[in-house]
Amino acid sequence: MGAVYLAQREDTRERYALKVIRADLIGGEEELLRFRREVEVVALLSHPHIVRLRDFSFTTATPYQVYDFYEGGTLQSRLQREGGLPLEEALELIRKLGEGLAHAHDQGVLHRDLK
């Protein structure tokens, strides 16, 4: 329902992940409501293994969400580039993912789209 871009503040040079609703969905009330609910849910979550929501707006021409940006690319691209992870690293990654998911579940959030 959205696209994610790398954004940078001009004044501080800090980088963020900017999520915008797809242009073809902007006029749809149901899509906008879903985009708004996503913000409401993410705002409940504060955990070191869950990306932090920094800002959002539904009043601009293009609704957006701003998240912390983490260097390094996706796990999928790394696995394609390097093959499997060393066992200890894979176990640590699974532990962190599990902790983040457990926190979300404790807040009543069921994640349907893990990446």
DSSP file with accessible surface (Angstrom, degrees, kcal/mol):
  #  RESIDUE AA STRUCTURE BP1 BP2  ACC     N-H-->O    O-->H-N    N-H-->O    O-->H-N    TCO  KAPPA ALPHA  PHI   PSI    X-CA   Y-CA   Z-CA
    1    1 A M              0   0   41      0, 0.0    21,-2.3     0, 0.0     2,-0.3   0.000 360.0 360.0 360.0  -9.0    0.0    0.0    0.0
    2    2 A G  E     -A   21   0A  29     19,-0.3     2,-0.3    21,-0.0    19,-0.2  -0.871 360.0-128.7-144.1 174.7    3.0    2.3    0.2
    3    3 A A  E     -A   20   0A  31     17,-2.3    17,-2.5    -2,-0.3     2,-0.4  -0.959  19.9-142.6-126.0 147.2    6.5    2.9   -0.9
    4    4 A V  E     -A   19   0A  95     -2,-0.3     2,-0.3    15,-0.2    15,-0.2  -0.948  19.8-178.3-117.1 132.2    9.5    3.5    1.3
    5    5 A Y  E     -A   18   0A 131     13,-2.9    13,-3.4    -2,-0.4     2,-0.5  -0.900  32.3-112.4-125.9 154.1   12.3    6.0    0.4
    6    6 A L  E     -A   17   0A  94     -2,-0.3     2,-0.3    11,-0.2    11,-0.2  -0.756  41.8-174.0 -83.3 125.6   15.5    7.1    2.0
    7    7 A A  E     -A   16   0A  33      9,-3.2     9,-3.0    -2,-0.5     2,-0.4  -0.904  11.1-159.9-122.9 151.9   15.1   10.7    3.2
    8    8 A Q  E     -A   15   0A  82     -2,-0.3     2,-0.3     7,-0.2     7,-0.2  -0.997  19.4-125.9-135.4 131.9   17.6   13.1    4.7
    9    9 A R     >  -     0   0  112      5,-2.6     4,-1.7    -2,-0.4     5,-0.0  -0.570  15.5-145.5 -71.4 136.3   17.0   16.3    6.8
   10   10 A E  T  4 S+     0   0  178     -2,-0.3    -1,-0.1     1,-0.2     0, 0.0   0.881  94.4  47.6 -70.2 -37.9   18.8   19.2    5.2
   11   11 A D  T  4 S+     0   0  114      1,-0.2    -1,-0.2     3,-0.0    -2,-0.0   0.872 129.1  18.4 -77.1 -35.4   19.7   20.9    8.6
   12   12 A T  T  4 S-     0   0   64      2,-0.1    -2,-0.2     0, 0.0    -1,-0.2   0.579  89.0-132.4-111.4 -13.2   21.1   17.9   10.4
   13   13 A R     <  +     0   0  170     -4,-1.7    -3,-0.1     1,-0.2     2,-0.1   0.550  53.0 152.8  67.9  10.0   21.9   15.5    7.6
   14   14 A E        -     0   0   91     -6,-0.1    -5,-2.6     1,-0.1     2,-0.4  -0.444  38.1-134.8 -68.2 145.4   20.1   12.7    9.6
   15   15 A R  E     +A    8   0A  92     -7,-0.2    54,-0.8    54,-0.1     2,-0.3  -0.833  26.2 175.3-109.5 143.8   18.7   10.0    7.4
   16   16 A Y  E     -AB   7  68A  29     -9,-3.0    -9,-3.2    -2,-0.4     2,-0.6  -0.923  35.4-111.1-138.6 161.2   15.2    8.4    7.8
   17   17 A A  E     -AB   6  67A  17     50,-2.5    50,-2.8    -2,-0.3     2,-0.6  -0.871  33.6-158.7 -94.2 122.1   12.9    5.9    6.1
   18   18 A L  E     -AB   5  66A  46    -13,-3.4   -13,-2.9    -2,-0.6     2,-0.5  -0.922   4.9-165.7-107.5 116.4   10.0    7.8    4.6
   19   19 A K  E     -AB   4  65A  40     46,-3.1    46,-2.5    -2,-0.6     2,-0.3  -0.910   9.4-178.2-104.9 125.4    6.9    5.8    3.9
   20   20 A V  E     -AB   3  64A  23    -17,-2.5   -17,-2.3    -2,-0.5    44,-0.2  -0.913  31.6-109.0-121.2 149.3    4.3    7.3    1.7
   21   21 A I  E     -A    2   0A   2     42,-1.5   -19,-0.3    -2,-0.3     5,-0.1  -0.504  49.7 -93.8 -71.9 142.6    0.9    6.0    0.6
   22   22 A R    >>  -     0   0  106    -21,-2.3     3,-2.1    -2,-0.2     4,-0.6  -0.329  30.9-122.8 -59.2 142.0    0.9    5.0   -3.1
   23   23 A A  G >4 S+     0   0   88      1,-0.3     3,-1.0     2,-0.2     4,-0.4   0.851 110.7  57.2 -57.4 -36.8   -0.4    7.8   -5.3
   24   24 A D  G 34 S+     0   0  115      1,-0.2    -1,-0.3     2,-0.1    -2,-0.1   0.629 109.3  47.2 -73.7  -8.2   -3.2    5.6   -6.7
   25   25 A L  G X4 S+     0   0   23     -3,-2.1     3,-1.2   -24,-0.1    -1,-0.2   0.486  81.9  96.7-106.8  -4.7   -4.5    5.0   -3.2
   26   26 A I  T << S+     0   0   51     -3,-1.0    -2,-0.1    -4,-0.6    -1,-0.1   0.880  86.0  45.9 -58.2 -40.7   -4.5    8.6   -1.9
   27   27 A G  T 3  S+     0   0   71     -4,-0.4     2,-0.4    -3,-0.1    -1,-0.3   0.678  89.2 102.6 -79.0 -12.6   -8.2    9.3   -2.6
   28   28 A G    <>  -     0   0   23     -3,-1.2     4,-2.1     1,-0.2     5,-0.2  -0.569  58.1-157.0 -80.3 124.0   -9.4    6.0   -1.1
   29   29 A E  H  > S+     0   0  148     -2,-0.4     4,-2.4     1,-0.2     5,-0.2   0.895  93.1  51.8 -64.2 -41.1  -11.0    6.4    2.4
   30   30 A E  H  > S+     0   0  144      2,-0.2     4,-2.2     1,-0.2    -1,-0.2   0.929 111.5  46.4 -64.3 -42.3  -10.4    2.7    3.3
   31   31 A E  H  > S+     0   0   58      2,-0.2     4,-2.4     1,-0.2    -1,-0.2   0.909 112.5  50.1 -66.6 -41.5   -6.7    2.9    2.3
   32   32 A L  H  X S+     0   0   31     -4,-2.1     4,-2.5    -7,-0.2    -2,-0.2   0.913 110.0  51.0 -64.5 -38.9   -6.2    6.1    4.2
   33   33 A L  H  X S+     0   0   85     -4,-2.4     4,-2.8     2,-0.2    -2,-0.2   0.916 110.2  49.4 -63.9 -41.8   -7.8    4.6    7.3
   34   34 A R  H  X S+     0   0  106     -4,-2.2     4,-2.1     2,-0.2    -2,-0.2   0.915 110.5  50.1 -63.5 -42.1   -5.6    1.6    7.0
   35   35 A F  H  X S+     0   0    0     -4,-2.4     4,-1.5     2,-0.2    -2,-0.2   0.917 112.3  48.1 -61.9 -41.2   -2.5    3.8    6.7
   36   36 A R  H  X S+     0   0   99     -4,-2.5     4,-2.1     1,-0.2    -2,-0.2   0.915 109.2  52.5 -67.1 -42.0   -3.7    5.8    9.8
   37   37 A R  H  X S+     0   0  114     -4,-2.8     4,-2.4     1,-0.2     5,-0.2   0.875 103.7  58.5 -62.5 -36.4   -4.3    2.6   11.8
   38   38 A E  H  X S+     0   0   52     -4,-2.1     4,-2.7     1,-0.2     5,-0.2   0.933 107.0  47.2 -57.9 -44.6   -0.8    1.5   11.0
   39   39 A V  H  X S+     0   0    4     -4,-1.5     4,-2.5     1,-0.2    -2,-0.2   0.928 110.2  52.4 -62.8 -44.5    0.5    4.7   12.7
   40   40 A E  H  X S+     0   0  113     -4,-2.1     4,-0.6     1,-0.2    -1,-0.2   0.901 113.3  44.2 -59.7 -39.9   -1.7    4.2   15.7
   41   41 A V  H >< S+     0   0   55     -4,-2.4     3,-1.3     2,-0.2     4,-0.5   0.948 113.5  48.5 -71.0 -48.3   -0.4    0.6   16.2
   42   42 A V  H >< S+     0   0   26     -4,-2.7     3,-1.6     1,-0.3    11,-0.2   0.871 103.4  62.7 -63.0 -33.7    3.3    1.4   15.6
   43   43 A A  H 3< S+     0   0   68     -4,-2.5    -1,-0.3     1,-0.3    -2,-0.2   0.766  97.3  59.1 -63.7 -22.3    3.0    4.3   18.1
   44   44 A L  T << S+     0   0   99     -3,-1.3     2,-0.6    -4,-0.6    -1,-0.3   0.690  92.6  83.8 -74.5 -20.0    2.1    1.8   20.8
   45   45 A L    <   +     0   0   27     -3,-1.6     2,-0.4    -4,-0.5     8,-0.3  -0.776  44.2 164.4 -99.5 121.9    5.4    0.0   20.3
   46   46 A S        +     0   0  107     -2,-0.6     5,-0.1     6,-0.1     6,-0.1  -0.903  26.4 129.8-133.5 102.8    8.6    1.1   22.0
   47   47 A H    >   -     0   0   45      3,-0.4     3,-1.9    -2,-0.4    53,-0.0  -0.989  63.1-119.7-154.9 144.2   11.3   -1.6   21.9
   48   48 A P  T 3  S+     0   0  109      0, 0.0     4,-0.1     0, 0.0    52,-0.1   0.728 114.1  49.9 -62.1 -18.4   14.9   -1.8   20.8
   49   49 A H  T 3  S+     0   0   68     47,-0.1     2,-0.4     2,-0.1    51,-0.1   0.159  98.6  76.2-108.6  19.1   14.1   -4.4   18.2
   50   50 A I  S <  S-     0   0   35     -3,-1.9    -3,-0.4    50,-0.1    47,-0.0  -0.998  90.0-110.3-127.9 128.9   11.2   -2.6   16.6
   51   51 A V        -     0   0   59     -2,-0.4     2,-0.4     1,-0.1    -6,-0.1  -0.265  37.9-119.3 -58.9 140.7   11.9    0.4   14.3
   52   52 A R        -     0   0  129     -4,-0.1    16,-2.0    -6,-0.1     2,-0.4  -0.706  11.5-133.2 -92.6 131.6   10.8    3.7   15.8
   53   53 A L  E     +C   67   0A  30     -2,-0.4    14,-0.3    -8,-0.3     3,-0.1  -0.656  25.9 176.8 -76.7 127.8    8.2    5.9   14.3
   54   54 A R  E     -     0   0A 110     12,-3.7     2,-0.3    -2,-0.4    13,-0.2   0.765  57.8 -15.1-103.1 -36.0    9.4    9.5   14.3
   55   55 A D  E     -C   66   0A  81     11,-1.4    11,-3.2     2,-0.0    -1,-0.4  -0.979  54.9-178.5-162.5 164.5    6.7   11.5   12.6
   56   56 A F  E     -C   65   0A  90     -2,-0.3     2,-0.3     9,-0.3     9,-0.2  -0.974   5.4-165.0-164.0 162.1    3.6   11.2   10.4
   57   57 A S  E     +C   64   0A  15      7,-2.2     7,-2.1    -2,-0.3    -2,-0.0  -0.954  18.2 175.8-155.0 140.6    1.0   13.3    8.7
   58   58 A F  S    S+     0   0   25     -2,-0.3    -1,-0.1     5,-0.2   -22,-0.0   0.296  80.2  70.7-115.9  -0.8   -2.4   12.7    7.1
   59   59 A T  S    S+     0   0  134      3,-0.1     2,-0.1     0, 0.0    -1,-0.0   0.536  79.4  88.4 -97.1  -8.4   -3.1   16.3    6.4
   60   60 A T  S    S-     0   0   60      2,-0.1    -3,-0.0     1,-0.1     4,-0.0  -0.391  94.1-103.1 -84.2 167.7   -0.6   16.7    3.5
   61   61 A A  S    S+     0   0   89      1,-0.2    -1,-0.1    -2,-0.1    -3,-0.0   0.867 118.8  36.7 -58.3 -35.8   -1.3   16.0   -0.1
   62   62 A T  S    S-     0   0   62    -42,-0.0    -1,-0.2   -36,-0.0    -2,-0.1  -0.937  91.7-135.8-118.9 106.1    0.7   12.8    0.3
   63   63 A P        -     0   0    4      0, 0.0   -42,-1.5     0, 0.0     2,-0.3  -0.307  33.9-177.8 -57.4 144.0    0.2   11.1    3.7
   64   64 A Y  E     -BC  20  57A  59     -7,-2.1    -7,-2.2   -44,-0.2     2,-0.3  -0.955  27.6-153.5-145.6 162.5    3.5    9.9    5.1
   65   65 A Q  E     -BC  19  56A   0    -46,-2.5   -46,-3.1    -2,-0.3     2,-0.5  -0.988  14.5-151.4-133.0 141.1    5.2    8.2    8.0
   66   66 A V  E     +BC  18  55A  22    -11,-3.2   -12,-3.7    -2,-0.3   -11,-1.4  -0.972  18.7 176.2-118.9 127.7    8.8    8.7    9.1
   67   67 A Y  E     -BC  17  53A  22    -50,-2.8   -50,-2.5    -2,-0.5   -14,-0.2  -0.857  39.7 -86.7-123.4 159.7   10.9    6.0   10.7
   68   68 A D  E     -B   16   0A  22    -16,-2.0     2,-0.4    -2,-0.3   -52,-0.2  -0.345  45.5-132.4 -58.1 146.3   14.5    5.6   11.9
   69   69 A F        -     0   0   67    -54,-0.8     2,-0.5   -53,-0.1   -54,-0.1  -0.901  16.7-160.4-107.0 134.4   16.7    4.4    9.1
   70   70 A Y        -     0   0  139     -2,-0.4     3,-0.5     3,-0.0   -54,-0.0  -0.963  14.7-132.0-117.0 128.0   19.1    1.5    9.6
   71   71 A E  S    S+     0   0  137     -2,-0.5     0, 0.0     1,-0.2     0, 0.0  -0.298  74.3  65.2 -67.4 157.2   22.1    1.0    7.4
   72   72 A G  S    S-     0   0   61     -2,-0.0    -1,-0.2     2,-0.0     6,-0.1   0.278  85.8-115.0 119.3 -12.9   22.9   -2.4    5.9
   73   73 A G        -     0   0   64     -3,-0.5     2,-0.2     4,-0.1     3,-0.0  -0.244  53.2 -38.2  80.7-170.7   20.1   -3.4    3.6
   74   74 A T     >  -     0   0   84      1,-0.1     4,-1.9    -2,-0.0     5,-0.1  -0.519  43.3-122.4 -93.1 158.4   17.7   -6.3    3.9
   75   75 A L  H  > S+     0   0   77      1,-0.2     4,-2.8     2,-0.2     5,-0.2   0.909 113.8  57.4 -61.7 -40.5   18.3   -9.8    5.3
   76   76 A Q  H  > S+     0   0  131      1,-0.2     4,-2.3     2,-0.2    -1,-0.2   0.929 106.6  47.0 -58.4 -45.5   17.1  -11.1    1.9
   77   77 A S  H  > S+     0   0   38      1,-0.2     4,-2.0     2,-0.2    -1,-0.2   0.894 112.4  50.7 -66.9 -35.6   19.8   -9.2    0.0
   78   78 A R  H  X S+     0   0   60     -4,-1.9     4,-3.3     2,-0.2     5,-0.4   0.928 110.0  48.9 -66.5 -43.0   22.5  -10.3    2.4
   79   79 A L  H  X S+     0   0   67     -4,-2.8     4,-2.1     1,-0.2    -2,-0.2   0.896 112.1  49.2 -64.2 -37.8   21.5  -13.9    2.1
   80   80 A Q  H  < S+     0   0  145     -4,-2.3    -1,-0.2    -5,-0.2    -2,-0.2   0.884 117.7  41.4 -66.4 -36.8   21.5  -13.7   -1.7
   81   81 A R  H  < S+     0   0  154     -4,-2.0    -2,-0.2    -5,-0.2    -1,-0.2   0.904 133.5  16.5 -77.2 -42.6   24.9  -12.0   -1.6
   82   82 A E  H  < S-     0   0  108     -4,-3.3    -3,-0.2     1,-0.3    -2,-0.2   0.516  94.7-131.2-113.2 -11.1   26.6  -14.2    1.1
   83   83 A G     <  +     0   0   35     -4,-2.1    -1,-0.3    -5,-0.4    -2,-0.1  -0.516  63.9   0.5  85.2-160.0   24.6  -17.3    1.5
   84   84 A G  S    S-     0   0   69     -2,-0.2     3,-0.1     1,-0.1     0, 0.0  -0.132  75.6-111.4 -62.9 158.1   23.6  -18.5    5.0
   85   85 A L        -     0   0   37      1,-0.1    -1,-0.1     2,-0.1    -6,-0.0  -0.574  38.6 -94.0 -84.0 151.7   24.4  -16.8    8.2
   86   86 A P     >  -     0   0   80      0, 0.0     4,-2.6     0, 0.0     3,-0.2  -0.362  42.8-111.6 -59.0 146.7   26.9  -18.3   10.7
   87   87 A L  H  > S+     0   0  122      1,-0.2     4,-2.7     2,-0.2     5,-0.2   0.895 114.7  49.2 -52.6 -49.7   24.9  -20.2   13.3
   88   88 A E  H  > S+     0   0  145      1,-0.2     4,-2.1     2,-0.2    -1,-0.2   0.908 113.1  47.4 -61.0 -40.1   25.6  -17.9   16.2
   89   89 A E  H  > S+     0   0   77     -3,-0.2     4,-2.4     2,-0.2    -1,-0.2   0.912 111.8  50.3 -68.0 -40.4   24.6  -14.8   14.2
   90   90 A A  H  X S+     0   0   24     -4,-2.6     4,-2.5     1,-0.2    -2,-0.2   0.921 110.7  49.5 -63.4 -42.9   21.4  -16.5   13.0
   91   91 A L  H  X S+     0   0   87     -4,-2.7     4,-2.3    -5,-0.2    -1,-0.2   0.903 110.9  49.5 -63.9 -40.3   20.5  -17.5   16.5
   92   92 A E  H  X S+     0   0   78     -4,-2.1     4,-2.4    -5,-0.2    -1,-0.2   0.911 110.8  50.1 -65.2 -40.6   21.0  -13.9   17.8
   93   93 A L  H  X S+     0   0   58     -4,-2.4     4,-2.6     1,-0.2     5,-0.2   0.936 110.9  48.7 -63.3 -44.4   18.9  -12.5   14.9
   94   94 A I  H  X S+     0   0  108     -4,-2.5     4,-2.7     1,-0.2    -2,-0.2   0.905 109.8  52.9 -63.8 -38.9   16.1  -14.9   15.7
   95   95 A R  H  X S+     0   0  105     -4,-2.3     4,-2.4     2,-0.2    -1,-0.2   0.949 111.1  45.9 -61.5 -46.9   16.3  -14.0   19.4
   96   96 A K  H  X S+     0   0   81     -4,-2.4     4,-2.3     2,-0.2    -2,-0.2   0.912 112.9  49.4 -64.3 -42.7   16.0  -10.3   18.6
   97   97 A L  H  X S+     0   0   92     -4,-2.6     4,-2.7     1,-0.2    -1,-0.2   0.923 111.1  50.6 -60.7 -43.3   13.1  -10.8   16.2
   98   98 A G  H  X S+     0   0   38     -4,-2.7     4,-2.8    -5,-0.2    -2,-0.2   0.897 109.0  50.7 -62.6 -40.9   11.4  -12.9   18.8
   99   99 A E  H  X S+     0   0   75     -4,-2.4     4,-2.2     2,-0.2    -1,-0.2   0.913 111.7  47.6 -63.9 -42.9   11.8  -10.3   21.5
  100  100 A G  H  X S+     0   0    5     -4,-2.3     4,-2.2     2,-0.2    -2,-0.2   0.929 114.0  46.8 -63.8 -44.0   10.3   -7.6   19.2
  101  101 A L  H  X S+     0   0   51     -4,-2.7     4,-2.9     2,-0.2    -2,-0.2   0.908 110.1  53.0 -64.7 -41.1    7.4   -9.8   18.2
  102  102 A A  H  X S+     0   0   47     -4,-2.8     4,-2.5     1,-0.2    -1,-0.2   0.914 109.0  50.1 -61.3 -41.6    6.7  -10.8   21.8
  103  103 A H  H  X S+     0   0   37     -4,-2.2     4,-1.2     2,-0.2    -1,-0.2   0.933 110.9  48.9 -62.0 -45.7    6.6   -7.1   22.8
  104  104 A A  H ><>S+     0   0    5     -4,-2.2     5,-2.7     1,-0.2     3,-0.7   0.933 111.8  48.9 -59.8 -44.4    4.2   -6.4   19.9
  105  105 A H  H ><5S+     0   0   95     -4,-2.9     3,-1.9     1,-0.3    -1,-0.2   0.887 105.8  57.4 -63.7 -37.4    2.0   -9.3   21.0
  106  106 A D  H 3<5S+     0   0  128     -4,-2.5    -1,-0.3     1,-0.3    -2,-0.2   0.776 106.1  50.8 -62.4 -26.6    2.1   -8.0   24.6
  107  107 A Q  T <<5S-     0   0   87     -4,-1.2    -1,-0.3    -3,-0.7    -2,-0.2   0.317 125.9-103.3 -90.8   4.9    0.6   -4.7   23.3
  108  108 A G  T < 5S+     0   0   69     -3,-1.9     2,-0.5     1,-0.3    -3,-0.2   0.649  77.5 137.6  83.7  16.5   -2.2   -6.6   21.5
  109  109 A V      < -     0   0   20     -5,-2.7     2,-0.6    -6,-0.2    -1,-0.3  -0.845  36.4-165.6-102.6 126.0   -0.5   -6.2   18.0
  110  110 A L        -     0   0  136     -2,-0.5     2,-0.4    -3,-0.1    -9,-0.0  -0.950  18.0-142.2-108.0 114.3   -0.5   -9.2   15.6
  111  111 A H        +     0   0   93     -2,-0.6     3,-0.2     1,-0.1    -6,-0.0  -0.651  21.5 178.9 -82.0 129.4    2.0   -8.5   12.8
  112  112 A R  S    S+     0   0  210     -2,-0.4    -1,-0.1     1,-0.2     2,-0.0   0.420  71.8  44.2-106.5  -2.8    0.8   -9.8    9.4
  113  113 A D        +     0   0   96      2,-0.0    -1,-0.2     0, 0.0     2,-0.2  -0.422  66.3 179.5-147.0  65.4    3.7   -8.7    7.2
  114  114 A L              0   0  106     -3,-0.2     0, 0.0    -2,-0.0     0, 0.0  -0.471 360.0 360.0 -71.7 139.7    7.2   -9.3    8.7
  115  115 A K              0   0  209     -2,-0.2    -2,-0.0   -40,-0.0    -1,-0.0  -0.965 360.0 360.0-126.5 360.0   10.1   -8.3    6.5
